[in-house]
Amino acid sequence: MGPELHYQLIINRVAELQREATSHRRAREAQAAKKAKQRSGERSARASFGKLRAS
């Protein structure tokens, strides 16, 4: 394999890995946002029940 062909293969592989990393990062960010949304909903429910009991 010539050095130019090898270099092109490396460039293509790096591009693939970067796209894959971007995809995984987006998935982790979406999952974290979903968990944060659920947690804020839980806090709101707790706050509401606390207010009802105190009344």
C-alpha positions as CSV (number, residue, x, y, z in Angstrom):
1,M,0.0,0.0,0.0
2,G,1.4,3.3,-1.0
3,P,1.9,6.1,1.5
4,E,-0.7,8.3,-0.2
5,L,-3.3,5.6,-0.1
6,H,-2.6,4.8,3.5
7,Y,-2.8,8.5,4.3
8,Q,-6.3,8.7,2.7
9,L,-7.4,5.7,4.6
10,I,-6.3,7.3,7.9
11,I,-8.1,10.6,6.9
12,N,-11.3,8.6,6.1
13,R,-11.2,6.7,9.4
14,V,-10.6,9.8,11.4
15,A,-13.7,11.4,9.8
16,E,-15.8,8.3,10.6
17,L,-14.6,8.3,14.2
18,Q,-15.4,12.0,14.6
19,R,-18.9,11.5,13.2
20,E,-19.4,8.5,15.6
21,A,-18.2,10.6,18.5
22,T,-20.5,13.4,17.6
23,S,-23.4,11.0,17.5
24,H,-22.6,9.5,20.9
25,R,-22.2,12.9,22.4
26,R,-25.6,14.0,21.1
27,A,-27.2,10.9,22.5
28,R,-25.6,11.4,25.9
29,E,-26.7,15.1,25.9
30,A,-30.3,14.1,25.0
31,Q,-30.3,11.5,27.8
32,A,-29.0,14.0,30.3
33,A,-31.6,16.5,29.3
34,K,-34.3,13.9,29.6
35,K,-33.1,13.0,33.1
36,A,-32.9,16.6,34.1
37,K,-36.5,17.2,32.9
38,Q,-37.7,14.1,34.9
39,R,-35.9,15.3,38.0
40,S,-37.4,18.8,37.8
41,G,-40.8,17.2,37.4
42,E,-40.2,15.1,40.5
43,R,-39.1,18.2,42.5
44,S,-42.3,20.0,41.4
45,A,-44.5,17.1,42.5
46,R,-42.7,17.0,45.9
47,A,-43.0,20.7,46.3
48,S,-46.8,20.5,45.6
49,F,-47.3,17.7,48.0
50,G,-45.4,19.5,50.7
51,K,-47.6,22.5,50.2
52,L,-50.7,20.4,50.5
53,R,-49.6,18.8,53.7
54,A,-48.5,22.1,55.3
55,S,-51.9,23.6,54.7
